[in-house]
Amino acid sequence: MATALAELDLTCALADLAAGENWCRPKMDDSRALNITGGRHPVVEQALRAQSGAPFIANDCDLGDASDIWLLTGPNMAGKSTFLRQNALFSVLAQMGSFVPAREAHIGLVSQLFSRVGASDDLARGRSTFMVEMVETAALLNQADAHSLVILDEIGRGTATYDGLSIAWATLEHLHEVNGCRALFATHYHELTALSEKLTRVDNATVSVKGHDGEVIFLHEVRQGAADRSYGVQVAKLAGLPQSVVDRARTVLDALEKGDREGGSKREAFIDDLPLFAAPAPQAPTKAEPSAVEDRLKEILPDELTPKDALNLIYELKGLTK
């Protein structure tokens, strides 16, 4: 819980509460409910208000009854991490006796709150970023019980694709079958969405975006369903990558996706067809023959030219260019 509490700016939150701005007293009991209607992240909302006056898009969350786990997909920058953290904050605020920034809230007992978000290393102890991620994941898998709340953001992204996907897949199954806890699980591994058909208490959710002319518009609305893609190249463009890099990334992405559609065995063939690999090796540039202008310039002694000679020379050189 310390991680979640450290994130909460109590000054902003209590100022909002004192003003009576859409905070509610949550219903509390010993159930496993986490039912939030119109929830908002108090710190992000305050930051938006101070910086641009833009409204915070409120979202609902419903865990603990028919659905224990929401598998959340969608692009970077769309609001997945904010959604995870705000629901973790609601559980902390409610159990400390506070109001929560939502229209309605029913929050059952949370015995432990586990948070696996962000990317950091611990090099002084010989731990890479991925190792820290795995240590934190191991802690929550070994300790979470049926009344715990777990938020996980991007498990398995620090290693090879198939390694990471396998770890994320097994982690989700363990949370469902062994821990039996409530969890919000954000991922870019769209393959995991297939588990909602196998695991009865897993539901797919996604953060809505709208694509237009190759651009991406973030709607910040969480709804049921799975994302169709991650829009990573569009986000990279928004971050300021050179246009040549963005164009090249789109070319490679199209080829890789085409290879997947045609079958994994054909991926290498499609990669071989990319312009970088199909183009012949660059040849050393051939030295051009000197032009008539260059030959004439080599004969000139500038210090010996009179003003009239220089003017005539300009006309002569101009004539040679024709």
Backbone bond lengths (Angstrom), bond angles and torsions (degrees), N, CA, C in turn:
res aa  C-N    CA-C-N  psi(-1)  N-CA   C-N-CA  omega(-1)  CA-C   N-CA-C  phi
1 M - - - 1.448 - - 1.521 111.69 -
2 A 1.324 116.84 -21.82 1.461 119.51 -176.75 1.515 111.34 -60.24
3 T 1.351 117.13 -38.45 1.468 120.44 -179.29 1.514 110.71 -61.40
4 A 1.335 116.33 -44.84 1.459 120.05 -178.72 1.523 111.15 -67.61
5 L 1.333 117.51 -41.95 1.461 120.35 -179.34 1.514 111.74 -64.32
6 A 1.344 116.52 -37.13 1.463 119.93 -179.87 1.512 111.08 -62.84
7 E 1.342 116.76 -29.63 1.463 120.11 -177.55 1.525 111.49 -75.86
8 L 1.327 117.86 -24.73 1.460 121.98 -172.13 1.524 111.18 -79.33
9 D 1.319 116.35 119.76 1.460 121.50 175.73 1.524 107.69 -86.02
10 L 1.338 116.85 97.15 1.468 120.67 -173.23 1.522 111.97 -65.18
11 T 1.330 116.94 -29.06 1.461 118.84 179.78 1.515 110.74 -62.15
12 C 1.356 115.10 -48.52 1.460 119.53 179.23 1.513 111.07 -65.59
13 A 1.326 115.72 -43.63 1.460 119.88 -175.74 1.525 110.98 -63.18
14 L 1.336 117.84 -46.32 1.456 120.73 -177.37 1.521 111.74 -70.57
15 A 1.349 115.97 -30.74 1.466 118.68 175.74 1.523 110.17 -65.31
16 D 1.312 116.34 -41.33 1.456 121.34 176.83 1.514 110.76 -63.69
17 L 1.324 116.25 -43.29 1.452 121.31 -179.13 1.530 110.63 -63.10
18 A 1.333 116.15 -42.39 1.459 120.01 -179.34 1.523 111.19 -62.66
19 A 1.335 116.02 -31.93 1.459 120.65 179.31 1.525 111.85 -79.82
20 G 1.332 117.13 -8.64 1.452 120.85 178.03 1.512 113.70 70.62
21 E 1.300 118.88 33.11 1.458 122.43 -173.59 1.525 111.29 -91.61
22 N 1.325 115.45 84.52 1.466 121.92 171.43 1.531 113.69 58.26
23 W 1.300 117.77 39.00 1.456 122.45 169.40 1.529 107.18 -104.09
24 C 1.298 116.95 144.48 1.466 120.13 -178.15 1.523 109.97 -127.89
25 R 1.326 114.68 159.01 1.457 119.88 173.39 1.525 107.59 -86.76
26 P 1.323 119.15 117.15 1.465 120.12 -175.25 1.517 112.36 -73.21
27 K 1.326 115.29 149.56 1.454 120.74 170.46 1.522 107.72 -77.21
28 M 1.319 116.97 127.13 1.455 121.91 -176.87 1.524 110.23 -119.16
29 D 1.338 116.40 136.77 1.461 121.35 174.84 1.527 108.10 -157.12
30 D 1.339 116.62 -172.63 1.460 119.73 -178.40 1.526 111.91 -98.66
31 S 1.329 116.83 22.41 1.466 120.79 176.72 1.520 110.16 -79.14
32 R 1.331 116.37 -173.38 1.469 121.23 177.36 1.530 111.11 -108.15
33 A 1.327 116.55 22.02 1.461 120.14 -176.10 1.528 111.53 -74.40
34 L 1.312 115.37 144.42 1.464 122.27 164.61 1.528 104.85 -140.58
35 N 1.306 113.72 83.15 1.457 121.13 -173.72 1.522 108.51 -114.83
36 I 1.323 115.92 106.29 1.463 122.38 -176.03 1.525 108.67 -116.62
37 T 1.317 116.80 131.26 1.463 121.97 175.07 1.523 109.11 -116.04
38 G 1.328 115.47 121.71 1.469 120.10 179.07 1.511 113.31 65.63
39 G 1.332 117.55 44.02 1.459 120.96 -178.78 1.523 112.32 -77.79
40 R 1.348 115.15 147.59 1.463 121.01 -179.69 1.528 108.96 -136.41
41 H 1.342 116.15 147.08 1.468 120.25 175.60 1.528 107.89 -81.49
42 P 1.335 119.65 116.50 1.467 120.53 -171.98 1.521 114.29 -62.92
43 V 1.324 117.99 -36.14 1.461 120.39 -177.44 1.525 110.80 -76.34
44 V 1.333 117.11 -45.44 1.468 120.37 179.42 1.522 110.24 -63.59
45 E 1.328 116.82 -38.94 1.463 120.05 178.87 1.521 111.04 -61.61
46 Q 1.332 116.36 -43.66 1.465 119.87 177.96 1.524 111.35 -63.71
47 A 1.340 116.84 -39.51 1.466 120.36 -179.77 1.527 111.05 -65.00
48 L 1.324 116.70 -42.63 1.464 120.23 177.62 1.527 110.92 -61.76
49 R 1.303 115.51 -42.75 1.458 119.63 -179.03 1.530 110.80 -63.09
50 A 1.324 116.69 -40.27 1.460 120.14 -177.63 1.525 112.19 -73.87
51 Q 1.339 116.44 -36.10 1.465 119.67 -173.42 1.521 112.97 -83.69
52 S 1.324 117.37 -44.65 1.462 118.93 -173.31 1.522 114.21 -136.25
53 G 1.313 116.80 -9.94 1.456 118.84 -176.18 1.515 113.86 77.70
54 A 1.344 117.11 4.89 1.463 120.99 -179.21 1.518 110.21 -70.10
55 P 1.330 117.58 143.47 1.469 120.00 179.66 1.520 111.06 -75.78
56 F 1.316 115.83 151.15 1.462 121.10 173.69 1.521 108.07 -85.45
57 I 1.331 116.87 132.73 1.460 121.17 179.58 1.524 108.96 -81.15
58 A 1.326 116.61 113.11 1.466 121.49 -178.60 1.524 110.46 -77.30
59 N 1.337 115.87 149.08 1.463 120.89 -178.94 1.522 110.86 -138.20
60 D 1.337 114.77 156.01 1.459 121.74 178.90 1.521 110.53 -98.09
61 C 1.322 115.68 157.79 1.463 122.22 174.07 1.520 107.63 -144.49
62 D 1.335 117.24 137.83 1.455 120.60 -177.74 1.529 109.41 -141.24
63 L 1.330 116.12 96.82 1.460 122.31 179.39 1.523 109.68 -122.02
64 G 1.342 115.18 156.53 1.454 119.78 169.16 1.504 116.23 105.85
65 D 1.334 118.86 -15.16 1.460 119.86 178.55 1.531 108.43 -102.46
66 A 1.338 116.60 -98.11 1.462 118.85 178.06 1.516 111.66 -79.26
67 S 1.319 116.37 -17.90 1.463 120.81 -175.65 1.523 109.93 -127.97
68 D 1.316 116.42 120.15 1.468 121.31 177.08 1.526 112.53 -94.76
69 I 1.340 116.66 -29.05 1.463 121.21 -171.80 1.526 109.41 -128.99
70 W 1.325 115.72 130.15 1.464 120.81 169.69 1.519 107.87 -105.67
71 L 1.329 115.30 123.62 1.463 121.66 175.21 1.524 107.00 -95.10
72 L 1.327 115.69 110.30 1.462 121.76 -169.41 1.525 110.85 -103.22
73 T 1.325 116.76 119.03 1.463 122.36 177.53 1.527 109.36 -116.10
74 G 1.319 115.45 168.34 1.460 121.08 -178.57 1.510 110.15 140.63
75 P 1.331 117.72 167.94 1.468 121.07 -174.72 1.519 113.34 -73.37
76 N 1.320 115.50 161.69 1.457 120.19 169.20 1.524 109.20 -60.92
77 M 1.312 116.24 151.04 1.464 124.20 178.84 1.521 112.77 75.41
78 A 1.348 118.44 0.11 1.459 119.86 -176.78 1.516 112.62 -84.74
79 G 1.346 118.03 -19.61 1.458 120.37 176.74 1.509 115.32 119.57
80 K 1.344 118.53 13.89 1.466 119.80 -178.94 1.524 111.25 -62.73
81 S 1.327 117.21 -48.31 1.467 120.39 -177.48 1.525 111.48 -64.00
82 T 1.318 116.43 -39.03 1.465 119.84 177.76 1.517 110.59 -61.28
83 F 1.331 116.91 -42.77 1.465 121.27 -179.98 1.532 110.72 -62.38
84 L 1.332 116.91 -44.20 1.464 120.39 178.18 1.521 111.14 -59.55
85 R 1.309 115.90 -48.45 1.462 119.78 -173.21 1.519 112.29 -70.74
86 Q 1.330 117.65 -36.46 1.457 118.00 -178.11 1.525 111.16 -66.21
87 N 1.328 117.48 -35.59 1.459 119.06 178.80 1.522 111.66 -72.36
88 A 1.329 117.32 -31.70 1.464 119.81 173.01 1.529 110.65 -65.83
89 L 1.326 116.35 -39.90 1.469 120.19 178.59 1.525 111.61 -64.52
90 F 1.342 116.61 -36.69 1.471 118.91 179.24 1.527 110.87 -59.19
91 S 1.334 115.86 -41.99 1.468 118.81 -178.39 1.529 110.93 -65.84
92 V 1.327 117.32 -36.26 1.470 120.63 178.48 1.532 110.14 -69.30
93 L 1.338 116.23 -47.99 1.462 120.33 -178.65 1.525 111.27 -60.55
94 A 1.329 116.11 -44.15 1.462 119.65 -177.07 1.520 111.50 -63.05
95 Q 1.328 117.23 -42.15 1.463 120.28 -175.33 1.526 112.97 -78.30
96 M 1.349 116.43 -12.98 1.461 118.43 173.43 1.529 110.99 -94.70
97 G 1.367 115.95 4.81 1.454 119.90 175.53 1.502 115.31 91.68
98 S 1.323 117.63 10.96 1.455 120.92 -176.03 1.520 111.47 -90.96
99 F 1.325 115.40 162.61 1.446 121.07 164.63 1.532 107.92 -70.03
100 V 1.348 117.30 166.96 1.456 121.63 177.98 1.525 109.25 -129.34
101 P 1.340 117.85 148.39 1.469 121.17 -178.26 1.528 111.76 -78.11
102 A 1.320 116.28 78.87 1.459 122.45 -179.72 1.523 108.20 -158.07
103 R 1.345 116.40 162.76 1.466 119.84 176.47 1.526 110.58 -73.01
104 E 1.339 116.44 -43.51 1.459 121.88 177.23 1.518 108.78 -143.60
105 A 1.330 116.84 151.76 1.460 119.99 179.20 1.518 110.37 -154.06
106 H 1.314 115.26 132.41 1.462 122.65 172.83 1.522 106.30 -125.21
107 I 1.324 116.44 109.72 1.455 121.27 -173.04 1.525 109.17 -124.22
108 G 1.326 115.02 115.57 1.455 120.12 177.61 1.521 111.50 -81.43
109 L 1.296 115.60 177.29 1.458 122.32 -178.07 1.531 111.65 -55.62
110 V 1.321 116.84 130.62 1.465 122.87 173.41 1.525 106.87 -114.81
111 S 1.333 116.26 104.94 1.465 120.15 -176.74 1.522 111.69 -71.45
112 Q 1.332 116.32 -37.36 1.462 121.90 179.07 1.526 108.36 -148.96
113 L 1.331 115.44 144.78 1.457 120.77 176.55 1.528 108.20 -116.04
114 F 1.334 116.30 121.96 1.463 121.53 179.81 1.523 109.07 -114.00
115 S 1.334 115.62 134.08 1.461 121.38 -178.08 1.527 110.02 -127.96
116 R 1.324 117.42 118.87 1.460 122.16 175.07 1.530 107.44 -121.45
117 V 1.336 114.58 88.60 1.460 120.93 -176.62 1.526 109.04 -136.60
118 G 1.320 115.85 162.04 1.458 121.03 175.88 1.514 112.99 77.52
119 A 1.321 114.95 179.43 1.466 121.92 -179.93 1.523 108.77 -137.34
120 S 1.325 116.12 120.53 1.465 120.45 178.15 1.518 108.50 -151.26
121 D 1.324 115.87 156.27 1.456 119.41 178.19 1.533 109.50 -115.66
122 D 1.305 115.32 174.97 1.466 122.54 176.85 1.521 106.11 -140.53
123 L 1.332 115.41 67.88 1.463 121.14 -172.00 1.524 112.05 -64.94
124 A 1.327 116.44 -28.65 1.464 118.79 179.97 1.525 111.23 -62.72
125 R 1.331 117.03 -26.93 1.460 121.27 177.95 1.528 111.74 -104.36
126 G 1.310 116.04 11.32 1.461 119.61 176.99 1.517 114.03 76.26
127 R 1.335 117.02 26.79 1.455 120.66 -178.43 1.523 110.47 -111.46
128 S 1.316 116.43 122.47 1.455 121.34 174.92 1.524 109.64 -76.14
129 T 1.335 115.70 174.06 1.461 120.13 177.05 1.519 110.90 -57.36
130 F 1.340 116.36 -44.68 1.462 119.95 -178.53 1.526 111.06 -66.67
131 M 1.342 116.86 -37.32 1.458 120.32 179.56 1.528 110.55 -64.55
132 V 1.335 117.47 -42.46 1.461 120.84 176.99 1.523 110.22 -60.33
133 E 1.331 115.86 -42.84 1.465 120.57 178.17 1.527 111.15 -59.47
134 M 1.326 116.99 -43.26 1.459 120.29 -178.43 1.529 111.65 -70.56
135 V 1.337 117.56 -36.46 1.470 120.33 178.17 1.527 110.03 -63.58
136 E 1.326 116.75 -43.07 1.461 120.22 179.39 1.523 111.24 -67.16
137 T 1.330 116.23 -38.72 1.465 119.82 178.12 1.521 110.29 -65.44
138 A 1.337 116.39 -41.50 1.468 119.98 178.32 1.522 111.04 -60.49
139 A 1.327 117.39 -40.30 1.470 121.14 -178.63 1.519 111.00 -61.74
140 L 1.312 116.76 -44.66 1.464 117.98 -177.08 1.527 111.51 -73.89
141 L 1.338 117.78 -34.88 1.460 119.44 178.91 1.526 111.61 -68.20
142 N 1.329 116.66 -30.62 1.465 120.37 -178.94 1.529 113.47 -84.98
143 Q 1.346 117.62 -14.03 1.465 119.02 -173.08 1.525 114.64 -120.90
144 A 1.319 118.89 -24.23 1.465 120.48 -174.34 1.522 111.00 -65.55
145 D 1.332 115.98 139.07 1.461 121.06 176.12 1.522 109.71 -119.54
146 A 1.315 116.16 -171.77 1.463 120.41 -173.25 1.520 112.98 -65.56
147 H 1.341 118.17 -22.47 1.463 120.62 179.89 1.535 112.03 -100.28
148 S 1.313 117.64 8.48 1.463 121.03 178.36 1.529 110.35 -80.85
149 L 1.320 115.37 159.35 1.461 122.78 170.16 1.522 107.46 -121.12
150 V 1.333 116.38 128.38 1.463 122.05 -177.02 1.520 108.82 -122.43
151 I 1.326 116.60 131.33 1.465 120.31 169.51 1.524 107.89 -119.00
152 L 1.330 115.50 128.03 1.465 121.88 -179.87 1.513 109.01 -127.50
153 D 1.312 115.34 131.76 1.462 121.22 -178.22 1.526 109.63 -121.94
154 E 1.312 116.41 104.49 1.469 122.51 174.12 1.526 113.57 65.91
155 I 1.300 116.70 66.37 1.460 121.02 173.77 1.529 109.56 -76.37
156 G 1.359 116.15 135.40 1.459 121.28 172.40 1.512 116.30 85.94
157 R 1.336 118.45 9.01 1.466 119.27 -176.28 1.529 112.90 -81.50
158 G 1.334 117.97 -8.42 1.450 120.08 -175.36 1.513 114.79 -92.16
159 T 1.342 117.36 10.87 1.459 119.76 -179.42 1.528 108.56 -137.14
160 A 1.340 116.44 -170.50 1.456 120.22 -178.92 1.528 110.71 -60.45
161 T 1.332 116.35 153.53 1.460 121.15 -172.20 1.519 112.69 -54.80
162 Y 1.326 117.28 -51.53 1.462 119.47 -176.45 1.523 111.75 -70.02
163 D 1.332 117.73 -35.20 1.470 120.37 174.20 1.524 110.23 -59.93
164 G 1.327 115.50 -50.60 1.455 120.26 -177.38 1.514 112.64 -63.24
165 L 1.335 116.46 -43.40 1.456 120.57 178.50 1.526 110.75 -61.51
166 S 1.318 116.70 -41.59 1.468 120.62 179.93 1.519 111.47 -63.50
167 I 1.338 116.82 -42.27 1.471 120.85 179.50 1.523 110.20 -65.45
168 A 1.338 116.88 -45.33 1.459 120.24 179.53 1.525 111.10 -62.45
169 W 1.315 116.84 -41.15 1.471 122.51 179.27 1.536 110.52 -60.50
170 A 1.342 115.90 -50.53 1.462 120.48 -178.66 1.525 111.29 -66.05
171 T 1.343 117.31 -35.65 1.472 120.89 178.41 1.523 110.92 -63.46
172 L 1.322 116.41 -44.84 1.456 120.18 179.74 1.529 111.11 -63.13
173 E 1.316 116.98 -42.63 1.468 120.04 177.62 1.524 111.36 -62.00
174 H 1.341 117.22 -40.59 1.463 121.18 -178.94 1.525 110.69 -65.82
175 L 1.320 117.71 -42.06 1.461 120.90 178.33 1.525 110.55 -59.73
176 H 1.320 115.44 -38.76 1.462 120.43 -177.69 1.524 112.25 -75.61
177 E 1.323 116.60 -47.43 1.455 120.61 -170.92 1.524 113.48 -87.90
178 V 1.318 118.52 -34.80 1.466 121.73 -173.29 1.533 111.55 -103.47
179 N 1.345 117.06 -56.34 1.461 119.53 -177.51 1.524 111.71 -71.48
180 G 1.339 117.20 -39.58 1.458 120.42 -179.35 1.508 113.75 63.31
181 C 1.326 117.08 26.03 1.466 121.52 -174.70 1.523 111.34 -92.82
182 R 1.322 114.77 170.37 1.457 120.35 169.30 1.515 108.21 -81.66
183 A 1.342 116.57 139.63 1.459 119.31 -176.20 1.519 110.90 -152.61
184 L 1.326 114.72 144.73 1.462 123.16 168.59 1.516 106.15 -114.44
185 F 1.332 116.15 118.01 1.461 122.71 -169.12 1.527 107.89 -122.14
186 A 1.334 116.80 103.43 1.464 121.56 179.92 1.525 109.83 -93.11
187 T 1.325 116.18 137.39 1.466 119.34 -177.50 1.522 111.36 -155.64
188 H 1.335 115.05 156.50 1.467 121.64 170.01 1.525 110.80 -102.05
189 Y 1.319 117.57 -1.92 1.457 120.40 176.49 1.527 108.95 -80.81
190 H 1.311 116.64 92.06 1.461 120.69 -176.94 1.525 111.87 -64.25
191 E 1.329 117.11 -20.58 1.461 120.05 178.57 1.534 111.73 -60.16
192 L 1.334 117.14 -26.86 1.458 120.78 -177.95 1.524 112.37 -67.20
193 T 1.321 117.58 -22.25 1.464 119.56 -177.76 1.528 111.68 -62.28
194 A 1.332 117.01 -21.54 1.468 120.16 177.91 1.525 111.56 -65.92
195 L 1.339 117.76 -21.06 1.466 120.58 -178.70 1.529 112.48 -68.08
196 S 1.328 117.32 -19.42 1.466 118.64 178.91 1.524 111.59 -63.93
197 E 1.338 117.34 -20.78 1.461 120.96 177.51 1.526 111.91 -84.08
198 K 1.341 116.74 -18.15 1.463 120.87 -179.10 1.521 112.50 -101.71
199 L 1.323 116.58 -34.68 1.460 121.93 -176.16 1.528 108.37 -103.20
200 T 1.300 116.44 114.24 1.462 121.22 -167.47 1.522 113.85 -64.80
201 R 1.333 118.48 -28.02 1.462 120.93 -175.33 1.528 112.61 -104.07
202 V 1.333 116.77 18.25 1.462 122.16 175.32 1.526 109.07 -106.04
203 D 1.323 116.92 127.77 1.462 122.90 175.28 1.521 109.47 -119.28
204 N 1.328 114.85 145.90 1.463 120.39 175.93 1.524 110.04 -88.57
205 A 1.324 115.23 138.21 1.461 121.54 174.18 1.522 107.65 -138.23
206 T 1.312 115.98 155.23 1.462 119.59 -178.70 1.518 110.08 -145.06
207 V 1.318 115.71 156.06 1.463 121.78 175.43 1.520 107.40 -96.50
208 S 1.315 116.79 122.62 1.458 121.54 -171.71 1.522 112.42 -71.10
209 V 1.321 114.27 141.15 1.459 122.13 171.53 1.522 107.55 -137.84
210 K 1.325 115.13 165.23 1.453 119.96 177.04 1.516 108.05 -131.57
211 G 1.325 116.39 126.88 1.452 121.13 177.46 1.511 110.58 -92.85
212 H 1.357 116.51 138.49 1.464 120.69 179.70 1.517 109.25 -150.32
213 D 1.346 115.85 116.23 1.471 121.71 178.15 1.528 112.02 52.58
214 G 1.329 116.11 44.77 1.449 120.32 177.82 1.511 114.38 78.45
215 E 1.333 117.78 -1.21 1.460 121.74 177.96 1.524 109.02 -101.71
216 V 1.332 116.49 165.27 1.454 121.17 179.34 1.530 109.04 -123.93
217 I 1.328 115.83 132.57 1.465 122.48 178.96 1.525 107.38 -113.49
218 F 1.322 116.79 121.12 1.457 121.47 -178.25 1.526 109.76 -84.87
219 L 1.338 116.09 124.59 1.458 121.46 179.05 1.525 112.20 -97.23
220 H 1.341 117.21 -19.46 1.472 123.23 176.70 1.531 112.82 60.28
221 E 1.319 117.48 27.31 1.457 121.79 179.34 1.527 109.61 -107.87
222 V 1.328 116.96 124.47 1.462 122.07 177.94 1.529 108.44 -89.16
223 R 1.326 116.50 126.74 1.464 121.31 -179.97 1.524 109.21 -139.27
224 Q 1.296 116.44 166.68 1.456 121.23 177.41 1.532 109.99 -70.87
225 G 1.334 115.73 147.68 1.456 120.53 179.96 1.515 111.47 119.84
226 A 1.322 115.94 -179.83 1.463 122.12 -177.94 1.526 110.25 -118.33
227 A 1.319 115.98 147.47 1.463 120.51 177.04 1.518 109.95 -70.79
228 D 1.332 116.71 147.45 1.461 120.30 179.52 1.520 111.73 -86.72
229 R 1.337 117.28 -20.39 1.462 121.61 179.47 1.519 109.05 -164.72
230 S 1.347 116.00 174.41 1.461 119.76 -175.52 1.524 114.13 -102.17
231 Y 1.332 118.10 -13.48 1.467 122.33 178.31 1.531 112.11 56.44
232 G 1.326 116.37 33.23 1.463 119.02 -177.50 1.513 113.66 -64.97
233 V 1.347 116.59 -37.49 1.470 119.31 -179.22 1.524 110.48 -66.52
234 Q 1.340 116.74 -39.39 1.463 119.56 178.86 1.523 111.34 -64.66
235 V 1.331 116.52 -39.24 1.466 120.14 177.93 1.529 110.20 -66.37
236 A 1.331 116.34 -38.57 1.469 119.84 177.25 1.522 110.97 -60.82
237 K 1.328 115.91 -37.93 1.470 119.72 177.83 1.523 110.62 -65.21
238 L 1.345 116.48 -42.51 1.464 119.98 177.91 1.526 111.43 -60.68
239 A 1.347 115.85 -31.42 1.469 120.17 -179.14 1.524 112.36 -74.15
240 G 1.338 117.60 -13.66 1.453 120.18 176.27 1.513 115.96 105.09
241 L 1.343 118.21 15.18 1.464 118.95 175.93 1.527 109.65 -60.24
242 P 1.334 118.30 145.35 1.466 120.09 178.50 1.527 110.97 -55.32
243 Q 1.344 116.27 145.40 1.457 119.98 -176.79 1.518 111.77 -59.37
244 S 1.347 116.75 -33.76 1.459 119.28 179.63 1.528 111.15 -63.82
245 V 1.342 116.91 -37.35 1.467 120.81 177.81 1.528 110.44 -68.20
246 V 1.333 116.87 -42.39 1.462 120.98 179.13 1.524 110.74 -62.42
247 D 1.346 116.66 -44.53 1.469 120.20 179.64 1.526 110.89 -62.96
248 R 1.327 115.87 -42.13 1.465 119.57 -179.69 1.531 110.39 -65.75
249 A 1.341 117.24 -40.47 1.456 120.73 178.95 1.526 110.85 -61.96
250 R 1.327 116.64 -39.06 1.469 119.21 178.30 1.524 110.79 -64.71
251 T 1.328 117.03 -39.08 1.461 120.22 178.91 1.525 111.08 -62.75
252 V 1.341 115.72 -46.47 1.465 120.07 179.79 1.523 110.25 -64.94
253 L 1.345 117.55 -43.10 1.459 120.96 -179.70 1.526 111.32 -60.72
254 D 1.332 116.61 -44.28 1.471 119.68 179.18 1.524 110.92 -60.14
255 A 1.342 116.48 -41.57 1.465 119.87 -179.14 1.524 111.37 -67.15
256 L 1.349 116.70 -41.88 1.462 119.63 -179.83 1.529 111.31 -66.47
257 E 1.330 116.69 -42.06 1.463 119.55 178.74 1.518 111.49 -65.45
258 K 1.328 116.74 -37.59 1.463 120.40 176.89 1.519 110.03 -64.44
259 G 1.334 116.71 -39.04 1.451 120.45 177.81 1.512 112.11 -63.40
260 D 1.356 116.50 -39.47 1.459 119.62 178.13 1.525 111.49 -65.94
261 R 1.333 116.10 -39.71 1.461 118.77 179.80 1.524 111.56 -66.19
262 E 1.322 116.30 -35.97 1.460 120.29 -177.89 1.523 112.29 -81.71
263 G 1.334 115.68 -14.03 1.467 119.15 -178.21 1.515 109.96 123.43
264 G 1.339 115.67 139.07 1.464 120.41 -176.41 1.507 113.81 -57.22
265 S 1.335 117.68 -31.67 1.459 120.54 -177.49 1.519 112.20 -68.11
266 K 1.337 116.49 -17.84 1.462 119.69 -177.87 1.525 112.67 -96.53
267 R 1.335 116.60 0.00 1.466 118.04 -176.15 1.525 111.83 -60.80
268 E 1.333 116.80 -44.53 1.462 119.42 -178.09 1.518 111.31 -61.28
269 A 1.339 116.34 -36.40 1.463 119.15 179.12 1.526 110.62 -63.18
270 F 1.346 116.64 -40.37 1.458 119.46 179.42 1.530 110.78 -69.02
271 I 1.330 116.70 -36.72 1.459 119.10 177.68 1.529 110.22 -64.50
272 D 1.336 116.13 -38.94 1.457 119.43 178.67 1.521 111.91 -62.59
273 D 1.335 116.37 -25.55 1.460 120.15 -178.78 1.518 113.02 -84.42
274 L 1.340 117.71 -6.96 1.452 119.13 177.44 1.526 110.01 -63.05
275 P 1.334 117.49 146.11 1.468 120.48 -175.41 1.514 114.51 -53.22
276 L 1.343 116.71 -36.64 1.468 119.53 -177.73 1.515 111.30 -60.10
277 F 1.365 116.53 -40.94 1.448 121.17 -175.25 1.522 112.26 -89.07
278 A 1.350 116.98 -27.85 1.449 119.84 -177.65 1.523 112.16 -82.23
279 A 1.311 117.89 -22.95 1.455 120.41 -176.38 1.525 110.79 -70.15
280 P 1.364 117.93 144.92 1.459 119.79 177.27 1.522 110.73 -66.89
281 A 1.312 114.64 157.62 1.459 119.56 179.28 1.518 109.58 -61.41
282 P 1.316 118.63 137.92 1.464 120.66 -177.93 1.522 111.09 -63.40
283 Q 1.322 115.19 138.23 1.451 121.89 178.84 1.527 110.11 -93.51
284 A 1.323 114.94 149.18 1.458 119.48 176.97 1.528 109.25 -66.14
285 P 1.313 118.42 133.92 1.471 119.88 -177.48 1.529 110.98 -62.62
286 T 1.314 115.55 137.86 1.460 121.35 177.70 1.526 109.30 -81.40
287 K 1.316 116.43 144.57 1.454 121.11 -177.92 1.520 109.83 -76.71
288 A 1.326 116.26 124.82 1.466 120.34 -177.80 1.528 110.32 -75.10
289 E 1.319 114.33 148.02 1.462 119.43 175.54 1.520 109.75 -67.99
290 P 1.374 117.56 141.95 1.469 119.34 179.46 1.526 111.28 -62.79
291 S 1.317 115.31 142.01 1.460 120.06 179.97 1.517 110.72 -82.35
292 A 1.341 115.87 170.26 1.473 121.09 179.01 1.521 110.83 -63.15
293 V 1.339 116.08 -34.43 1.466 119.76 178.90 1.514 110.33 -65.40
294 E 1.353 117.06 -42.86 1.467 120.12 179.80 1.524 110.78 -64.32
295 D 1.346 116.49 -41.44 1.473 119.41 178.70 1.524 111.04 -61.03
296 R 1.330 116.97 -42.78 1.456 120.46 -178.73 1.525 110.92 -67.88
297 L 1.362 118.13 -38.17 1.462 120.59 -179.72 1.524 111.83 -64.13
298 K 1.349 116.52 -31.77 1.456 119.61 179.30 1.533 112.20 -66.04
299 E 1.320 116.73 -23.32 1.470 120.27 -177.80 1.520 112.84 -86.76
300 I 1.324 118.10 -10.78 1.457 121.78 -171.65 1.522 110.80 -86.47
301 L 1.340 115.36 137.44 1.464 122.81 172.33 1.521 107.34 -111.09
302 P 1.343 118.45 98.37 1.466 121.31 -171.36 1.521 113.87 -56.66
303 D 1.361 117.36 -36.05 1.463 119.18 -176.21 1.517 112.72 -68.27
304 E 1.318 118.19 -16.60 1.460 121.74 -177.89 1.530 112.76 -97.23
305 L 1.341 116.95 -0.26 1.464 119.94 -178.26 1.524 110.94 -85.74
306 T 1.328 115.76 134.29 1.463 120.66 170.70 1.528 107.44 -84.19
307 P 1.316 117.31 165.37 1.471 119.14 177.01 1.526 112.74 -54.31
308 K 1.350 115.92 -40.56 1.462 118.13 -179.17 1.530 110.43 -68.53
309 D 1.383 116.31 -39.64 1.470 119.36 178.15 1.542 110.87 -61.89
310 A 1.331 116.45 -40.29 1.463 120.25 179.96 1.527 110.93 -62.56
311 L 1.362 115.85 -42.19 1.460 119.39 178.65 1.520 110.72 -63.72
312 N 1.302 116.82 -43.51 1.467 119.89 178.79 1.531 111.45 -64.18
313 L 1.350 115.21 -35.47 1.462 119.45 -179.66 1.530 110.65 -65.03
314 I 1.331 115.97 -38.20 1.467 119.54 178.19 1.519 110.52 -60.70
315 Y 1.342 116.61 -45.12 1.467 119.52 177.91 1.525 110.93 -62.14
316 E 1.344 115.49 -37.94 1.467 118.84 179.92 1.517 112.31 -65.42
317 L 1.351 116.17 -45.62 1.468 120.11 179.13 1.536 111.38 -64.59
318 K 1.319 115.50 -36.43 1.457 118.56 178.14 1.516 110.57 -63.57
319 G 1.331 114.57 -38.11 1.460 118.44 178.19 1.524 112.10 -66.55
320 L 1.331 117.54 -34.46 1.462 120.83 179.55 1.518 111.69 -67.77
321 T 1.333 118.30 -28.25 1.460 119.95 179.79 1.522 112.08 -68.94
322 K 1.315 117.40 -16.50 1.460 119.50 179.96 1.523 111.49 -83.79
